[in-house]
């Protein structure tokens, strides 16, 4: 009896501590309004952590596996703009959170969080939290609200022009921005239309066109519309969405008020206008460069961050070892030589470059993902797009890819039983299949979609390892094209 009373006392004490913890979670700013039953489920996933001053809680160079809630202490949140310059995003204290991006974003750019004092945090595994959110709607809504606000703040911070503003100044702009979404191929700005806003690209990629010719492309963290605002003239180019694109528009009145308060911003904007005008003039006068940019757009060479490129002059005659290595490893060839030839006469022996035909690992708006009815594609931390075991072999992604980078491959089936026992089993099974007494389960897919995934799961990339001369490499897009 005495042990039973002790056990009941322990259970009561644990329950009281649990209720106190749930109450504590509910008092945190980012979780206000989340019901107690959902907070209790969240509490079950947490681990208490203490980080000393100077510790890195989140790192930019690695994919974080955790979401954090701040109980006490101060964290400094930073990220890098498009030019690689580190920008202060904000100061986090009690009731704030960080690391929520991967819960909702397809390919959320990592931020760093550094402890500015001794910090007490609650740590949650992202994989478990992501699975639990389906049954925790109010918690999911609260965290998504944090994510959406921070996504806007990240967009502002990643624009080099606005990254120099203080977090408070950027936060003041957030309330002025007007979000808009544009479908693939739609016109965002028309040449000759009046200036009304400065446009910041939140997600997606756009083409700047003049007289039907692409003269530049812009992507996440870039901006457009500044030229017409500064000159008080109509837009002199079309801006077209190459992918589904989300923009944030800063109305002209607020734009002019901002540059009046910060003349240094106007000077930088005018310098950017001059650079873009020079680039446009160069494109119009250099037909080879203009053709190359148009080819890069139509063949998707600007959709990802890297491309497989080889220098044909370094390849032994008739060598196709890279293709053979790919075929041997994967059972199907995922890349092909003689894709797009780039001529660089000013680059000596490396003047000719062959961009291989392979999956572009599209970072925004991949058509294959949009077409897949089974949500079978998954983006991992390094940006690689994988086809998972959820693929049913429906083939919807094959025609959806504009670059013919996806094909179907047969899956290995069970080996038929041989010998007298195998014959007996076939005699029993085949009639049942022809005249089933009960509905049979649908057979698993005999084929599935296949594409280059940069040899995910292997210690090397087969094509690169097999190349005997170093001709083949995985090159950053910025190295090949002046973006």
Buried (B, 14 or more C-beta within 10 A) or exposed (E): EEEEEEEEEEEEEEEEEEEEBBEBBBEBEBBEEBEEEBBBBBBEBBEEBEBEEEBEBBEBEEEBEBBBBBBEBBBBBBBBBBEEEEBBBBEBBBBBBBBBBBBBBBBBBBBBBBBBEBBBBBBBBBEEBBEBBEEBEBBBEBBBEBBEEBBBBBBBBBBBBBBBBEBEBBBEBEEBBEEBEBEBEEEBBEBEEEBBBBBBBBBBBBBBBBEEBBBBBBBBBBBBBBBBBBEEEEBEBBBBBBBBBBBBBBBBEBBBEBBEEBEEBBEBBBEBBEEBEEBBEEBBEEEEBBEBBBBBBEBBBBBBBBBBBBBBEBBEEEBBBBBBBBBEBBEEBBBBBEBBEBEEEEEEEEEBBBBBBBBBBBBBBBBBBBBBEEEBBEBEEEBBBBBEEEBBBBBBBBEBBBBEBBBBBEEEEEEEEEEEEEEEEEEEEEEEEEEEEEEEEEEEBEBBBBBBBBBEEEEEBBBBBBBEEEBBBEBEBEEBBEB
